Amino acid sequence: MSTHLWRPSYAAVLRVPHARRAFTAALTARLSYGTVALAVLLSVSRGTGSWAVSGTVLSLFGATTVFLMPLRASLIDRHGPRRALLPMSALYGALLSVLAALTWRPGAPAAPIAVSAALAGACAPPLGPVMRALWSELVADGDLLRRAYSLDGVAEELLYVSGPALVGVLAGFAPPAAGILLSAVLNVAGTCAFVSSPVLPAPRPARRRERPAAVRGLLPPVAVALGVGLALSSVELLVMAFATERSYDPALVPWVLGALSAGSALGGLANGAVRWRTAARVRLGRFAAALGVVLALAGLVCDLWTLTAVMALAGAFIAPALTTAYLLADETAAEGSRTRAGAWVNTGVNAGSSAGALAAGLLIGRLPLSVCFALAGATALAAAAAAAVRPRGAGGRPHGSPRPREAAGEPPAA
């Protein structure tokens, strides 16, 4: 794999006209998704007095958020983000406000809570896919676009780390339902600021004839996103089981998972700083395979400190794999369907996360931890194998002059 460093800094991404304004607004709205899960869990458990009800409500919210995301993204591709995002965000904010009102005091009825949470998830605006599609509009150079996607991915990961901490601080002096209201305000305010950006594309008609090509071409990136999601959610439980089995203090587990996140952030930044000469589809498979090998080897370590180092190494391949998956989806998607393409990758990550946690919960205690780690790695390796299969009839639409060369495995022009 031949590479050399690309000189411009990440600041060059934010110097693109209007990029900083749109990116900041999108991150503000997306912070809502970092705060809402914990806020719902805490407020529903307090309102109903049942962790089982709280878990069920959160599952319903997550299911409608994740599995209906491609449908919401298709509405944005069809009508444009200016026309589609505001109604989605307004409904999302209103339904979260209803959920907060229902759970503000103890004794809340479970049925209306579940319905309002499910409906809120169904309306959640897919701001991540929209922002990534916008990056593709703003940046024509392939190297700078890769930097933009890496910056976006690292920033999103930081949102999911800082969001729960923000809810924890708020819970210190306000009812847990205040965290749900905060999530609603962040989303609506950020979305309003985002759609006011002058760089958002105008509404455009749907192009249904291009849809099959976009779906067929998405197999490699969605497969890798699914595999990475499966592996990561499994690892979170496996690290906890590892610490418990060897009698380590459970308070050390967040530090191990923090090393995973730190490795991912550094890997994402490094991935964007390298000018790759290999095709995105080849890199995608290699990142997923490397992640699988490292996770499988994690089952052989004997102490928590070595496991922390291995997790940091595994993290170094996470953000590059996901960033490359989004880039490949964007390259493959037909014109007018890029938001939907990104949404399918996003759905793959989240669906994998849900399934991985369930599978790990069933296997831990029934199989040795070394075998469980090996199975987690095997999911990433299987995803790498799927990425190596070239989809038939993929009607790719390379966007921007340098990117067709990159997709073909040639070095993009300087």
Salt bridges, closest charged atoms under 4 A:
ASP77 OD1 - ARG204 NH2 3.97
GLU137 OE2 - ARG338 NH2 2.11
ASP143 OD1 - ARG146 NH2 2.61
ASP143 OD2 - ARG275 NE 3.09
ASP152 OD1 - ARG30 NH2 2.85
ASP152 OD1 - ARG132 NH1 3.28
GLU156 OE2 - ARG30 NH2 3.10
GLU156 OE1 - ARG132 NH1 3.81
GLU245 OE1 - ARG246 NH1 2.86
ASP330 OD2 - ARG403 NH2 2.24
GLU335 OE2 - ARG338 NH2 3.87
GLU335 OE1 - ARG397 NE 3.47
GLU406 OE1 - ARG146 NH1 2.69
GLU406 OE2 - ARG283 NH2 4.00
